[in-house]
Amino acid sequence: MLACPFCQAPETERIDIEGKRFLVFRCMFTPEVEPTLSDEEISGLLLARFGVQGQNYFRGTCDRLHVYVTKGEGARVLDPPGRRAVG
């Protein structure tokens, strides 16, 4: 069982979908890894990929979600043209 590289929460599940593997940690961090990697290789990969970036990883994810919801496809779904403002 692996631990989250950010908060050390334990791994709770591994999900294999269409040749890809996703690790799910108790904190809900869910990185994608190659299904052929050993636990030792995965630990090294997570530290190399996310350990150095630290909070920058989450900041970048939040920034992308913000743009999606305010200016991207999410905004068009949530606030379609012609919709009347409530209030």
N, C-alpha and C positions, 0 to 999 in steps of 0.2 A: 504494500500500500504506500502510495506517494503522499507528499505534503505540498500544499500550495506554496509557490516560491515567494509570495507576498506576505501571507499571514500565518502560514504553517497549518492551515486547516487540513484535515485528512481528506483523502480521495474517497468519494462515496460510490462512484460508478464509472464504468467504461462503456461507451456506446460506439458500436461499429456501424457506419452507414455508408454504403456505396464505396467501399474500399478505403474509407477514412475512419480514424479513431478519434473520439473526443473523450477527454478525461473530465469528470465532473467532481469538483471539490465542494466541501460543505459550505464554503463561502460563496458558491455559485460561479466561481471562475471556471471556465470551460475551454481550455486550449485544445487545438487540433494537433495531433501527433501522428507519425507514421505507425501503422499497426504492427510493423515488423520489429520495432525497437524494444530493447529490454528495459526494465525499470531503471537500471543504472544509466543507460543512454538517454532515457526520457528525463531523468533528473538533471543530467548535464545540459540537455537541450533547453529545458525550462529555465535553468539558471542563466544560460547564455542568451536566450531570446528575451526573457522578461526580467531577470534579476538585475541586469545593468540598467535597463530602462526604468525600472521601478514604477513610480507614479506616472511617468510620462505615458506609459501604455494606456492607463485608464483615462488620463486627460485627453489623449488623442481619440479614444473610443467615444468619450462624452462629446467632444467637439464634433465628430462625424455624425453622431445621433442628433445633436442640436441642429446642424445644418439640414439634415434629412427632414426633421419635423417642422422647421421654420421656413425653409426655402426649397426643399427637394420634393420628392414624390410624396412623402408623408404629409407635407403641407397641402398638397393638392387633394389628397384624400380627406384630410381633416377639415379643410376649408375650401370646398369646391366653388368655382365661379357661380355667381347668382344666389349663393346662400345668404339668407338674411341674418344679420347680426341679432343675437338675443340679448335683451337687457334694456 
